[in-house]
Amino acid sequence: MSASDPSVLVIGCGSIGERHVRTFLATGRAGVVGCDSRAAVREDMTNRYGIEAVSDWVPVLENPAVSGVVIATPAQSHMEIAIRCLQAGRHVLIEKPLALSLADTDRLVAARDRARRFAGVAYVLHFVPALQAARQFIQAGSLGPVRHVAVNTGQHFPFFRPAYREIYYRDRAQGGGAIQDALTHMANAIEWIVGPTTRVFCDAAHQVLEGVTVEDTVNATARNGPALVSYALNQFQAVNETRWDFHADTGSVRVEMNAQRWGVLARGETEWKWHAAPLAERDQIYAAQAAAFLDGTEGKPNPLCTLEEGIQTLRFNLAALQSWSENRPILP
């Protein structure tokens, strides 16, 4: 990083905010300023990463060297912070879910357009190598249109997020629960590959996780244009596994995230043709996301989730929650 490189302000230095601090630094293209209301967290960020950490983000926007802002606070605060940062002429990367309602989405888009700044939503599956390669293959169209998609995913959430009882996850009003925390990633990835969701029918329940009452298990069916989609997700199973199956007119594509590979089985063949897509460590996809955000601030093409795509996935989240509550299909 040179003296002329920009700095990025990370607002909220909890688990995901710390990962943003670490992976933006790993790009070698930007300095980082952290912001958190908790003194112990600020001290930890300074000690671990040698960065400045402040309690109030507003004065930082007066520093012209800070060109971008990552918003990693609880979801109910995303919109107001993002709009203020855009109004101050900063580029923004907003953690998922984008918001908890559609109320201020028009204001957010208008603020971006007036400021002429870059804005994206941190749906990090856009940077999983196997999913990127499968998407490129599917959209090339050699197998014809995708007609059916099946997503199966789960993990033992307490192992990966042992503090889940104390963080936003425990409270749906802060973006918690499996629908807004985990299913939203899957839905956004499917919309990125086959197009927006036009119908959702969802059931969910709290099945196992101790110390919370939010849903940890979800079954959902959806329609995305010509494709029918099914989602099966839980956050307590022993195996950490995610698999996407895309079935088109003349063949199938499978993505096995944990095996770090994707494959094609054309009609009439009996063996999958597998392609390795290595992922050395989880930080790799976050560093790629950070680099893509910096590319976006420079006007370069990038695969980040756009505001419009993030708003569409917010519509999915809200439709899934409403469908579960009312026990009926919902049109997002």
C-alpha positions in Angstrom: 0.0 0.0 0.0 1.3 3.4 -0.9 0.7 6.8 0.7 -1.6 7.7 -2.1 -3.9 4.7 -1.5 -7.4 5.4 -0.1 -8.6 4.4 3.4 -11.8 2.5 4.1 -13.9 3.1 7.2 -15.4 -0.1 8.7 -18.3 0.8 11.0 -19.0 -2.0 13.4 -16.1 -4.2 14.3 -17.8 -7.3 15.5 -17.2 -10.7 13.9 -17.9 -9.7 10.4 -16.6 -6.2 10.8 -13.3 -7.6 12.0 -13.1 -9.8 8.9 -13.6 -6.8 6.7 -10.8 -5.0 8.5 -8.5 -8.0 8.0 -9.3 -8.6 4.4 -9.3 -5.0 3.2 -5.8 -4.8 4.7 -4.9 -8.1 2.9 -5.6 -6.5 -0.5 -2.6 -4.1 0.0 -4.7 -1.5 -1.7 -6.3 0.4 1.2 -5.7 1.6 4.7 -8.5 0.9 7.3 -10.1 3.0 10.1 -12.3 1.0 12.5 -15.3 2.3 14.3 -17.1 0.6 17.2 -18.9 1.9 20.3 -17.2 -0.6 22.5 -13.8 0.5 24.0 -12.6 -3.1 24.3 -13.3 -3.8 20.7 -11.5 -0.6 19.6 -8.5 -1.5 21.6 -8.4 -5.0 20.2 -8.6 -3.7 16.6 -5.6 -1.4 17.2 -3.6 -4.1 19.0 -4.4 -6.8 16.4 -4.2 -4.8 13.2 -2.3 -1.6 14.0 -5.2 0.6 12.8 -6.9 3.7 14.2 -10.2 2.8 15.9 -12.7 5.4 16.8 -16.1 5.5 18.6 -17.8 8.0 16.3 -17.8 7.5 12.5 -19.3 10.9 11.6 -16.1 13.0 12.0 -14.2 10.4 10.0 -16.2 11.4 6.9 -14.4 14.8 7.0 -11.2 13.1 6.2 -10.8 13.2 2.4 -8.5 10.2 2.4 -11.4 8.0 3.5 -13.1 7.2 0.2 -15.2 4.2 1.1 -17.3 2.9 4.0 -18.1 -0.7 5.0 -21.3 -0.8 7.1 -21.3 -3.9 9.4 -23.7 -2.7 12.1 -27.0 -4.4 12.9 -29.3 -4.4 9.9 -31.8 -1.9 11.3 -29.2 0.8 11.1 -27.9 0.1 7.6 -30.0 2.4 5.6 -29.6 5.6 7.6 -25.8 5.1 7.8 -25.5 4.3 4.1 -27.5 7.3 3.0 -25.5 9.7 5.2 -22.2 8.3 3.9 -23.4 8.6 0.3 -24.5 12.1 0.9 -21.0 12.8 2.2 -19.6 11.6 -1.1 -18.4 8.2 0.1 -18.7 4.8 -1.7 -20.4 2.2 0.5 -20.4 -1.6 1.0 -23.4 -2.6 3.1 -23.5 -5.9 4.9 -26.5 -8.3 4.4 -29.3 -8.2 4.9 -29.5 -4.8 3.3 -32.4 -3.7 5.6 -35.4 -5.1 7.5 -38.0 -3.3 5.3 -38.3 -1.7 2.0 -39.2 1.7 3.5 -36.0 3.6 2.7 -34.8 1.7 -0.4 -35.9 4.4 -2.8 -34.0 7.0 -0.7 -30.9 4.8 -0.8 -30.9 4.4 -4.5 -31.6 8.1 -5.0 -28.7 9.0 -2.7 -26.3 6.8 -4.6 -27.4 8.3 -7.9 -27.2 11.9 -6.7 -23.7 11.3 -5.2 -22.5 9.3 -8.3 -20.8 6.9 -5.9 -20.4 3.2 -6.0 -22.6 1.1 -3.7 -22.8 -2.7 -3.2 -24.2 -5.3 -0.8 -21.9 -7.8 0.8 -23.4 -11.1 -0.5 -20.0 -12.9 -0.4 -21.1 -16.0 -2.3 -20.5 -14.0 -5.5 -16.8 -14.7 -4.8 -16.9 -18.5 -4.3 -14.8 -19.8 -7.2 -17.0 -22.9 -7.9 -20.2 -20.9 -7.9 -18.6 -18.2 -10.2 -17.5 -20.8 -12.7 -20.8 -22.7 -12.6 -22.7 -19.4 -13.1 -20.6 -18.6 -16.2 -21.2 -22.0 -17.6 -25.0 -22.0 -16.9 -25.4 -18.5 -18.4 -23.5 -19.5 -21.6 -26.6 -21.6 -22.2 -25.2 -24.8 -23.7 -27.6 -27.0 -21.6 -30.6 -24.7 -22.2 -32.7 -22.8 -19.7 -32.5 -23.9 -16.0 -35.9 -25.5 -15.1 -35.3 -26.7 -11.5 -32.8 -25.8 -8.7 -32.3 -27.6 -5.4 -30.3 -26.0 -2.7 -29.3 -28.1 0.4 -27.2 -26.4 3.1 -26.5 -26.7 6.8 -23.9 -26.6 9.5 -23.5 -26.8 13.2 -23.9 -23.0 13.8 -22.7 -23.0 17.4 -19.3 -24.3 16.3 -18.8 -21.5 13.7 -20.5 -18.8 15.7 -20.2 -19.7 19.4 -21.5 -16.3 20.5 -24.7 -16.6 18.5 -26.8 -16.2 21.6 -25.3 -12.8 22.3 -25.2 -11.2 18.8 -27.8 -10.0 16.3 -28.7 -13.6 15.4 -30.9 -14.0 18.4 -33.2 -11.2 17.4 -35.2 -11.0 14.1 -35.5 -7.2 14.6 -31.7 -7.0 14.2 -31.5 -9.2 11.1 -31.4 -12.5 13.0 -32.8 -15.9 12.5 -32.0 -18.4 9.7 -34.0 -16.7 7.0 -32.3 -13.3 7.2 -28.9 -14.7 8.3 -28.3 -17.8 6.1 -31.1 -18.4 3.7 -30.7 -14.9 2.3 -27.2 -15.8 1.0 -28.6 -18.8 -0.9 -31.5 -16.8 -2.3 -29.2 -14.0 -3.5 -26.9 -16.5 -5.2 -29.8 -18.2 -7.0 -31.2 -14.8 -8.1 -27.7 -13.9 -9.3 -27.6 -17.1 -11.5 -31.1 -17.6 -12.7 -32.9 -14.3 -12.1 -35.2 -12.7 -9.5 -37.7 -14.6 -7.3 -41.3 -14.1 -8.3 -43.1 -16.4 -5.8 -42.2 -17.8 -2.4 -43.8 -20.4 -0.1 -41.9 -20.9 3.1 -42.1 -22.9 6.3 -39.6 -22.5 9.2 -39.2 -23.4 12.9 -36.9 -23.3 15.9 -35.8 -26.9 16.1 -32.6 -27.3 18.1 -30.4 -24.2 18.9 -30.3 -23.5 22.6 -30.6 -20.0 24.0 -32.6 -18.5 21.1 -36.1 -18.6 19.9 -35.6 -17.6 16.3 -35.9 -20.1 13.5 -32.9 -22.4 12.8 -34.5 -24.5 10.1 -36.2 -23.5 6.9 -37.9 -25.2 3.9 -38.9 -23.0 1.1 -40.1 -23.3 -2.5 -39.9 -20.5 -5.0 -40.3 -19.6 -8.6 -37.6 -17.6 -10.4 -39.0 -17.0 -13.8 -39.1 -20.4 -15.6 -37.2 -22.1 -12.8 -38.7 -23.8 -9.8 -36.4 -23.6 -6.8 -36.3 -25.5 -3.5 -34.3 -24.6 -0.4 -33.6 -26.9 2.6 -31.5 -25.3 5.3 -30.8 -26.0 9.0 -28.2 -24.6 11.4 -27.7 -27.6 13.7 -26.7 -30.6 11.6 -23.3 -32.2 12.2 -22.0 -31.9 8.7 -21.0 -28.5 7.2 -22.2 -28.8 3.7 -23.7 -26.8 0.9 -24.8 -28.2 -2.5 -26.5 -26.5 -5.4 -28.1 -28.6 -8.2 -29.2 -26.8 -11.4 -31.3 -29.0 -13.8 -31.6 -27.6 -17.4 -33.2 -28.9 -20.6 -30.3 -31.1 -21.6 -28.2 -31.6 -18.5 -27.4 -30.8 -14.9 -24.8 -28.6 -13.1 -23.8 -29.4 -9.5 -21.8 -27.2 -7.2 -20.3 -28.7 -4.0 -19.0 -25.9 -2.0 -17.2 -27.9 0.6 -15.6 -30.2 -1.9 -14.5 -27.0 -3.8 -15.7 -28.3 -7.1 -18.4 -28.0 -9.7 -19.5 -30.5 -12.3 -21.6 -31.1 -15.4 -23.6 -34.2 -16.4 -25.1 -33.9 -19.9 -28.1 -36.0 -20.8 -27.0 -39.4 -22.0 -23.8 -39.4 -20.0 -23.2 -41.5 -16.9 -20.3 -39.7 -15.2 -20.0 -36.2 -13.9 -17.3 -34.1 -15.4 -15.8 -32.4 -12.4 -13.8 -29.1 -12.3 -11.7 -28.2 -9.2 -12.3 -24.7 -7.9 -9.9 -24.4 -4.9 -10.7 -22.1 -1.9 -7.6 -22.0 0.3 -9.4 -20.4 3.3 -12.6 -18.5 4.0 -10.8 -15.1 4.1 -10.1 -15.6 0.4 -13.6 -14.8 -0.7 -13.8 -11.8 1.6 -10.5 -10.5 0.3 -11.9 -10.9 -3.3 -15.0 -9.0 -2.2 -12.9 -6.2 -0.8 -10.8 -6.0 -4.0 -14.1 -5.9 -6.0 -15.4 -3.0 -3.9 -12.1 -1.1 -4.4 -12.5 -1.8 -8.2 -16.0 -0.5 -8.0 -14.9 2.8 -6.4 -12.5 3.2 -9.4 -15.2 2.6 -11.9 -14.0 -0.9 -12.9 -16.3 -3.9 -13.6 -16.9 -6.2 -10.6 -19.2 -9.0 -9.5 -20.4 -7.4 -6.3 -24.1 -7.6 -5.5 -25.7 -4.3 -6.7 -28.1 -2.2 -4.7 -30.9 -3.3 -7.0 -30.0 -7.0 -6.5 -29.8 -6.5 -2.8 -33.2 -4.9 -2.7 -34.6 -7.8 -4.7 -33.2 -10.2 -2.2 -34.6 -8.1 0.6 -38.0 -8.7 -1.1 -37.3 -12.4 -0.9 -36.5 -12.2 2.8 -39.7 -10.3 3.6 -41.8 -12.6 1.4 -40.3 -15.7 3.1 -41.1 -14.3 6.6 -44.6 -13.3 5.5 -45.3 -16.7 3.9 -44.2 -18.5 7.0 -46.3 -16.2 9.2 -49.4 -16.5 7.0 -49.0 -20.0 5.7 -49.5 -19.0 2.1 -47.4 -18.3 -1.0 -46.3 -14.6 -1.4 -45.3 -12.7 -4.5 -42.3 -10.6 -3.6 
